[in-house]
Amino acid sequence: MLATILSILHLVLIIYAVLNIAGSRSPNLHKALWIVLVILAPYVGFIIWFLLGPRG
């Protein structure tokens, strides 16, 4: 049960990050790189994006 809740939370955080990245004013290349980072390295990528990612 806990694994299911954590998986859903993880999915929601990734979707949130991707939508925020896509809606930012950064150049498309930067957006694409951030999205790839968040998807390929989900935990570390999300934390890095949250701390250093584009604001917009």
PyRosetta script that sets phi, psi and omega in degrees:
from pyrosetta import init, pose_from_sequence

init()
pose = pose_from_sequence("MLATILSILHLVLIIYAVLNIAGSRSPNLHKALWIVLVILAPYVGFIIWFLLGPRG")
pose.set_psi(1, -44.4)
pose.set_omega(1, 179.8)
pose.set_phi(2, -63.9)
pose.set_psi(2, -38.8)
pose.set_omega(2, 179.1)
pose.set_phi(3, -62.8)
pose.set_psi(3, -37.6)
pose.set_omega(3, 178.8)
pose.set_phi(4, -65.9)
pose.set_psi(4, -44.4)
pose.set_omega(4, 179.3)
pose.set_phi(5, -63.1)
pose.set_psi(5, -43.6)
pose.set_omega(5, 179.0)
pose.set_phi(6, -66.2)
pose.set_psi(6, -36.6)
pose.set_omega(6, 177.6)
pose.set_phi(7, -65.5)
pose.set_psi(7, -41.8)
pose.set_omega(7, 178.0)
pose.set_phi(8, -65.7)
pose.set_psi(8, -42.9)
pose.set_omega(8, 177.2)
pose.set_phi(9, -61.0)
pose.set_psi(9, -43.3)
pose.set_omega(9, 178.4)
pose.set_phi(10, -60.4)
pose.set_psi(10, -46.3)
pose.set_omega(10, 179.2)
pose.set_phi(11, -62.0)
pose.set_psi(11, -42.4)
pose.set_omega(11, 179.0)
pose.set_phi(12, -63.3)
pose.set_psi(12, -42.2)
pose.set_omega(12, 179.5)
pose.set_phi(13, -64.5)
pose.set_psi(13, -40.8)
pose.set_omega(13, 179.3)
pose.set_phi(14, -65.7)
pose.set_psi(14, -44.1)
pose.set_omega(14, 178.6)
pose.set_phi(15, -62.6)
pose.set_psi(15, -42.8)
pose.set_omega(15, 178.0)
pose.set_phi(16, -58.6)
pose.set_psi(16, -47.1)
pose.set_omega(16, -179.0)
pose.set_phi(17, -63.6)
pose.set_psi(17, -45.5)
pose.set_omega(17, -178.5)
pose.set_phi(18, -63.1)
pose.set_psi(18, -42.8)
pose.set_omega(18, 179.1)
pose.set_phi(19, -64.9)
pose.set_psi(19, -40.3)
pose.set_omega(19, 177.7)
pose.set_phi(20, -67.3)
pose.set_psi(20, -39.5)
pose.set_omega(20, 177.6)
pose.set_phi(21, -63.9)
pose.set_psi(21, -46.0)
pose.set_omega(21, -178.2)
pose.set_phi(22, -63.4)
pose.set_psi(22, -30.5)
pose.set_omega(22, -178.9)
pose.set_phi(23, -89.3)
pose.set_psi(23, -0.1)
pose.set_omega(23, -178.6)
pose.set_phi(24, -77.2)
pose.set_psi(24, 169.3)
pose.set_omega(24, -179.6)
pose.set_phi(25, -92.2)
pose.set_psi(25, 8.4)
pose.set_omega(25, 179.6)
pose.set_phi(26, -67.0)
pose.set_psi(26, 157.7)
pose.set_omega(26, 175.0)
pose.set_phi(27, -60.3)
pose.set_psi(27, 153.2)
pose.set_omega(27, -176.4)
pose.set_phi(28, -58.6)
pose.set_psi(28, -35.9)
pose.set_omega(28, 179.0)
pose.set_phi(29, -63.7)
pose.set_psi(29, -43.0)
pose.set_omega(29, 178.2)
pose.set_phi(30, -63.7)
pose.set_psi(30, -41.8)
pose.set_omega(30, 177.5)
pose.set_phi(31, -59.0)
pose.set_psi(31, -46.9)
pose.set_omega(31, -178.4)
pose.set_phi(32, -61.7)
pose.set_psi(32, -42.1)
pose.set_omega(32, 179.9)
pose.set_phi(33, -65.6)
pose.set_psi(33, -41.2)
pose.set_omega(33, 177.8)
pose.set_phi(34, -63.8)
pose.set_psi(34, -43.8)
pose.set_omega(34, -179.2)
pose.set_phi(35, -63.5)
pose.set_psi(35, -43.2)
pose.set_omega(35, 177.5)
pose.set_phi(36, -61.4)
pose.set_psi(36, -42.9)
pose.set_omega(36, 179.1)
pose.set_phi(37, -61.7)
pose.set_psi(37, -45.3)
pose.set_omega(37, -178.3)
pose.set_phi(38, -66.0)
pose.set_psi(38, -36.3)
pose.set_omega(38, -178.1)
pose.set_phi(39, -79.0)
pose.set_psi(39, -41.7)
pose.set_omega(39, -176.4)
pose.set_phi(40, -79.5)
pose.set_psi(40, -29.3)
pose.set_omega(40, 177.4)
pose.set_phi(41, -126.1)
pose.set_psi(41, 72.9)
pose.set_omega(41, -166.4)
pose.set_phi(42, -55.8)
pose.set_psi(42, -47.8)
pose.set_omega(42, -176.2)
pose.set_phi(43, -75.0)
pose.set_psi(43, -52.8)
pose.set_omega(43, -179.6)
pose.set_phi(44, -66.5)
pose.set_psi(44, -42.4)
pose.set_omega(44, 179.8)
pose.set_phi(45, -60.8)
pose.set_psi(45, -42.3)
pose.set_omega(45, 179.4)
pose.set_phi(46, -65.1)
pose.set_psi(46, -42.8)
pose.set_omega(46, -179.5)
pose.set_phi(47, -65.1)
pose.set_psi(47, -44.5)
pose.set_omega(47, 178.5)
pose.set_phi(48, -62.4)
pose.set_psi(48, -44.6)
pose.set_omega(48, 178.9)
pose.set_phi(49, -61.9)
pose.set_psi(49, -42.8)
pose.set_omega(49, -178.8)
pose.set_phi(50, -61.5)
pose.set_psi(50, -38.6)
pose.set_omega(50, -178.2)
pose.set_phi(51, -83.7)
pose.set_psi(51, -38.5)
pose.set_omega(51, -170.8)
pose.set_phi(52, -121.6)
pose.set_psi(52, -4.4)
pose.set_omega(52, -172.0)
pose.set_phi(53, -68.2)
pose.set_psi(53, 173.2)
pose.set_omega(53, -178.7)
pose.set_phi(54, -64.5)
pose.set_psi(54, 141.6)
pose.set_omega(54, 177.2)
pose.set_phi(55, -106.8)
pose.set_psi(55, 141.1)
pose.set_omega(55, -179.5)
pose.set_phi(56, -173.1)
pose.dump_pdb("model.pdb")
